[in-house]
Amino acid sequence: MSASIIDQCLERNARYAAGESVHDSAYPGARPIRPAKRLAVVACMDARLDVEDLLGLQTGDAHIIRNAGGVVNDDTIRSLIISHHLLDTNEIILIHHTRCGMLAFTDDLLKAGLEGDREAEKLLRQATDRNFTTCGKSAAAPAAFHAFRGAPEPLDSPRSEQSTERLALDVRRGMSAILNHPWMPMTGPDAIHVRGFIYDVDTGKLEEVSPDGPIAASG
């Protein structure tokens, strides 16, 4: 059996982590609208992730869907449904990463800080090492910030067993959200395949997360 596109991306990632440039940044000329690799990638917006570089993708190979945390929320699902059913992608990569800012707060803490809670402001200032400035107003949207479950840690903390598990929990949650959506087929000729990873920003390497395991923090 030939290697899947995701397996090929992992091989290119190993080369990238070893210092090899595998993404050609030059303008490639006209390309078709459908991704050449039939691949969709969901990743964090973090500036340290050059998705095409770390996966060895070229312009036109894949859909790249990015947001804070690389979370699979309603809008991510919307994009994946369009990507698959209208533009022919059939493999999906989810990428979280170490030292992620989504580990440094909770939804309630950030909302309270934005609304003017002084203690929340203080905690957010300490966590982010910046002069967090409240807006002093409440708002209905966004309904959620999707901070990763578990106890917050200081922004950009070195990798730990606890933070790695928090990342893995959310990767599994994202995979589950896709695998259990009625419009994302798992069987038959139109089936999609989903795999999740943690990217180590200190090494450049991807580490696969098994879909088997907990998807919610204990306690």
C-alpha positions as CSV (number, residue, x, y, z in Angstrom):
1,M,0.0,0.0,0.0
2,S,1.3,3.5,-0.9
3,A,1.9,5.9,1.9
4,S,-1.0,8.3,2.7
5,I,-0.5,12.0,2.1
6,I,-0.3,12.5,5.9
7,D,2.5,9.9,6.1
8,Q,4.3,11.8,3.4
9,C,3.9,15.0,5.4
10,L,5.4,13.3,8.4
11,E,8.4,12.2,6.4
12,R,8.8,15.8,5.2
13,N,8.4,17.1,8.7
14,A,11.4,15.0,9.8
15,R,13.5,16.6,7.1
16,Y,12.2,20.1,8.1
17,A,13.1,19.4,11.8
18,A,16.6,18.4,10.6
19,G,17.1,21.8,8.9
20,E,16.1,21.0,5.4
21,S,13.9,23.4,3.4
22,V,11.1,21.4,1.8
23,H,8.6,24.2,1.0
24,D,9.2,26.3,-2.2
25,S,8.0,29.8,-1.4
26,A,8.3,31.0,-5.0
27,Y,5.0,31.9,-6.8
28,P,4.1,28.6,-8.7
29,G,1.9,30.1,-11.4
30,A,-1.7,29.1,-12.0
31,R,-3.1,26.3,-9.9
32,P,-6.5,24.5,-9.8
33,I,-9.0,25.4,-7.1
34,R,-9.1,21.9,-5.7
35,P,-6.1,21.1,-3.3
36,A,-3.6,18.9,-5.2
37,K,-3.0,16.7,-2.1
38,R,-6.7,16.4,-1.2
39,L,-5.6,17.5,2.3
40,A,-7.1,19.9,4.9
41,V,-5.0,21.1,7.8
42,V,-6.4,22.7,11.0
43,A,-3.7,24.5,13.0
44,C,-3.1,27.2,15.5
45,M,-2.5,30.8,14.4
46,D,0.7,30.9,16.5
47,A,3.4,32.8,14.6
48,R,6.0,30.0,15.2
49,L,4.0,27.6,13.0
50,D,4.8,27.8,9.3
51,V,2.3,25.1,8.3
52,E,3.4,24.7,4.7
53,D,7.1,24.6,5.8
54,L,6.7,22.1,8.6
55,L,4.6,19.7,6.5
56,G,6.5,20.2,3.3
57,L,3.5,21.4,1.4
58,Q,3.6,23.5,-1.8
59,T,1.1,26.3,-2.8
60,G,-2.1,24.6,-4.0
61,D,-1.5,21.4,-2.1
62,A,-3.9,21.8,0.9
63,H,-6.5,23.9,2.6
64,I,-5.0,25.5,5.7
65,I,-7.6,26.5,8.4
66,R,-6.1,28.4,11.3
67,N,-7.5,29.9,14.5
68,A,-6.4,30.5,18.1
69,G,-5.5,27.0,19.3
70,G,-6.3,25.2,16.1
71,V,-9.6,24.2,17.8
72,V,-12.4,22.4,16.0
73,N,-15.4,24.7,16.6
74,D,-18.5,25.3,14.5
75,D,-16.6,27.5,12.0
76,T,-13.9,24.9,11.6
77,I,-16.5,22.2,10.9
78,R,-18.2,24.6,8.4
79,S,-14.9,25.0,6.5
80,L,-14.1,21.2,6.6
81,I,-17.6,20.3,5.2
82,I,-17.0,22.8,2.3
83,S,-13.5,21.5,1.9
84,H,-14.5,17.9,1.6
85,H,-17.9,17.9,-0.1
86,L,-17.2,20.7,-2.6
87,L,-13.5,20.7,-3.1
88,D,-12.6,17.0,-2.8
89,T,-10.3,16.8,0.3
90,N,-10.3,13.5,2.1
91,E,-7.5,13.6,4.6
92,I,-7.5,16.0,7.6
93,I,-4.6,16.9,9.9
94,L,-5.2,18.6,13.3
95,I,-2.1,20.4,14.8
96,H,-1.8,21.7,18.3
97,H,1.6,22.8,19.6
98,T,3.7,23.2,22.7
99,R,3.9,26.6,24.6
100,C,0.5,27.5,23.3
101,G,-1.2,30.6,24.6
102,M,-4.4,28.7,25.0
103,L,-2.8,27.0,28.0
104,A,-2.5,30.3,29.8
105,F,-6.1,31.2,30.6
106,T,-9.7,30.0,31.0
107,D,-12.7,31.3,29.2
108,D,-14.2,32.6,32.4
109,L,-11.0,34.4,33.4
110,L,-10.6,36.1,30.0
111,K,-14.3,37.2,29.9
112,A,-14.1,38.5,33.5
113,G,-10.9,40.5,32.6
114,L,-12.5,42.0,29.5
115,E,-15.6,43.0,31.5
116,G,-13.6,44.8,34.2
117,D,-13.0,42.3,37.0
118,R,-9.9,43.7,38.8
119,E,-8.7,40.4,40.1
120,A,-9.0,38.8,36.6
121,E,-7.1,41.7,35.1
122,K,-4.3,41.1,37.6
123,L,-4.1,37.4,36.9
124,L,-4.1,37.9,33.1
125,R,-1.4,40.5,33.5
126,Q,0.7,38.1,35.4
127,A,0.0,35.2,33.0
128,T,0.8,37.2,29.9
129,D,3.5,39.5,31.2
130,R,1.8,42.4,29.4
131,N,-0.3,45.3,30.5
132,F,-3.7,43.7,30.0
133,T,-6.2,46.4,29.5
134,T,-9.9,45.8,30.3
135,C,-12.7,47.0,28.0
136,G,-15.1,47.4,30.9
137,K,-18.0,46.0,28.9
138,S,-19.8,42.7,28.5
139,A,-20.5,41.2,25.1
140,A,-22.5,38.3,23.8
141,A,-19.9,37.2,21.2
142,P,-17.7,35.3,21.0
143,A,-19.7,32.8,22.9
144,A,-16.5,30.9,23.8
145,F,-12.8,31.3,23.5
146,H,-12.1,27.6,23.7
147,A,-9.2,27.8,26.1
148,F,-7.7,24.3,26.7
149,R,-9.1,22.5,29.7
150,G,-7.1,22.3,32.9
151,A,-5.3,24.6,35.2
152,P,-3.8,27.6,33.4
153,E,0.0,28.1,33.3
154,P,2.1,31.2,32.6
155,L,2.3,32.1,28.9
156,D,4.9,30.3,26.9
157,S,5.9,28.0,29.7
158,P,8.3,25.2,28.8
159,R,6.7,21.9,27.9
160,S,5.6,19.6,30.8
161,E,3.7,16.3,31.1
162,Q,0.7,18.2,32.3
163,S,0.6,20.7,29.4
164,T,1.2,17.9,26.9
165,E,-1.8,16.0,28.2
166,R,-3.9,19.2,28.0
167,L,-2.9,19.6,24.4
168,A,-3.6,15.9,23.7
169,L,-7.0,16.2,25.3
170,D,-8.1,18.9,22.9
171,V,-6.6,17.2,19.9
172,R,-8.8,14.2,20.8
173,R,-11.8,16.4,21.3
174,G,-11.2,17.9,17.9
175,M,-10.9,14.5,16.2
176,S,-14.1,13.3,18.0
177,A,-16.0,16.4,16.8
178,I,-15.1,15.6,13.2
179,L,-15.5,11.9,13.4
180,N,-18.9,12.1,14.9
181,H,-20.4,14.8,12.7
182,P,-23.1,13.5,10.5
183,W,-21.8,15.3,7.4
184,M,-18.3,14.0,7.7
185,P,-18.4,10.5,6.3
186,M,-16.2,7.9,7.9
187,T,-17.1,4.9,5.7
188,G,-17.8,4.3,2.0
189,P,-16.3,5.7,-1.1
190,D,-16.4,9.3,0.2
191,A,-14.8,8.5,3.5
192,I,-12.4,11.0,5.2
193,H,-9.4,10.2,7.4
194,V,-8.4,12.3,10.4
195,R,-5.2,12.3,12.4
196,G,-4.0,14.6,15.1
197,F,-0.6,15.9,16.2
198,I,1.3,18.0,18.7
199,Y,4.0,20.2,17.2
200,D,7.0,20.9,19.4
201,V,8.0,24.5,18.7
202,D,11.4,23.8,20.3
203,T,12.3,20.9,18.0
204,G,10.2,21.4,14.9
205,K,8.9,17.8,15.2
206,L,5.3,16.5,15.0
207,E,4.2,13.9,17.5
208,E,1.0,11.9,16.8
209,V,-1.9,11.8,19.3
210,S,-3.8,8.6,19.5
211,P,-7.6,9.1,19.1
212,D,-8.1,6.6,21.9
213,G,-8.0,8.2,25.4
214,P,-9.8,10.8,27.4
215,I,-11.2,14.0,25.8
216,A,-11.9,15.8,29.1
217,A,-9.7,16.9,31.9
218,S,-10.1,15.0,35.1
219,G,-11.2,16.6,38.3
